[in-house]
Amino acid sequence: MTRTPSAEPTSSALTPSGCPAAVPLSGPGFHADPQSLYRSMRREHGPVVPVELPGGFPAWLVIGYREVHQVTSDPELFPRDVGLWNQWPHVPADWPLLPMVGQPLPSIYFSAGEEHRRHVRMVVPALEAADPFEIRGHGEQLADRLIDAFCARGTADLVAEFCEPLPVLVLARLVGFPDDEGADIARVLKDLADGGPGAQEAHQRFAGHMARLVAAKRAEPGEDVTSRMLAFPEEFTDEEYMLDLMAITAAGHLTTADWIGNSVRLMLTEGDFADSMARGRRSVADAMTEVLWEDGPTQILAGRWPVRDTRLGEHRIKAGDMLLLGLGAANTDPLIRQGAAGAGAAGQGGSGAHLAFSHGEYRCPFPAQEIAEIIARTGIEVLLDRLPDLELDVPVEELVRRPSAFLRGTTALPVRFSPVPTTGDLL
């Protein structure tokens, strides 16, 4: 049975029964040094932590690698069915985190079981058909265009002027938008992900973009993800197409932007890594893998909701309690890092065993991971090729992290470099 948010706010949400005092899922600890906070959580609570979301809503944050693996490997007991949440009667319609947590909707992201698999059958082949060489071509062209806008100045804020716009501009092309709509979609997605007072209005604008795109591609199909989805033989409603396109674009935008930004930050601020790259011992791909282990864009992912009472990490979890997947914490769990302390991704052999893309049936689809990797790697390579003497323009301690417990990125990345000509001037 699914539920919808109540129209009136309330503070009557209850702490999960039998658990110690909940940790607020907000505050400077998540923004400045989440790993220290995760270590404190492990000492006090173990691998499963009672937390409180803004508005007083209780949840469990799963920070143990094995426990995250356990939850994501059992979609029957822990489905991603937000309609099971036992707090729906208390949730106000204007709760800022609603777009992040989700509502019972017929989309690939907020459905479960066979309904989820039905959407996967449509969406994944549409993404798989995207040509990697075409994606890289889009990435190179759009990265050059963005760099052209600031390369003659000698200074830039890479987050605002490069990292955030690049992924959405590429994704907009892939799903079938004209370039001039990409910038507004980027603003919409940032407002939505930050969970502020404008999140609900941003969500409505985002839906409007996608509804217009579905109508346009139904009238005039093209070589794009949306047209391939519409051509899929199983029947879907326009709302389902719209919601799936929203899920594809939202999931791929800010996470990829932060993957780029966190990787560039690593290369500019970690002297040993920069020296190793200069000597040819490390690569852009190494930096990107290191980030997925140590500083992943998605720190916390909502969510899973058990279908019955169960136990997890020595806690009694009630049916319908919200489980938040602490992907960033799980990747640094000491139980899987023994013998690799301080070695980062190198200590893990650069393996794909990290949980940065989640795990199990509801993990980020492999074609989507490949698209994100191509966009991020292409963007960073073009940036370093165009601006080879790139340097941070402020002390590293002045960099400010995104005000979100869920997403890990930098709000600004001021840099300086020797001014260079635009690509047009070079022709």
Buried (B, 14 or more C-beta within 10 A) or exposed (E): EEBEBBEEBEEEBEBBEEBEEBBBBBEEBBBEEBBEBBBEBBEEBBBBBBBBBEBBBBBBBBBBBBBBBBBBEBBEBBBBBBBBBBBBEBBBEEBBBBBBBBBBBBBBBBBBEEBBEBBBEBBBBBBBEBEEEEBBBBBBBBBBBBBBEBBEEBEBBBBBBBBBBBBBBBBBBBBBBEEEBBEBBBBBBBBBBBBBEBBBEBBEBBBEBBBEBBEBBEEEBEEBBBBBBBEBEEEBEEBBBBBBBBBBBBBBBBBBBBBBBBBBBBBBBBEEBBEBBEEEEBEBBBBBBBBBBBBBBBBBBBBBBBBEEBEBBEBEBBEBBBBBBBBBBBBBBEEBBEEBEEEBBBBBEBEEEBBBBBBBBBBBBEBBBBBBBBBBBBBBBBBBEBBEEBEBBEEEEEBEBBBBBBBBBBBBBBBBBEEBEBBEEEE
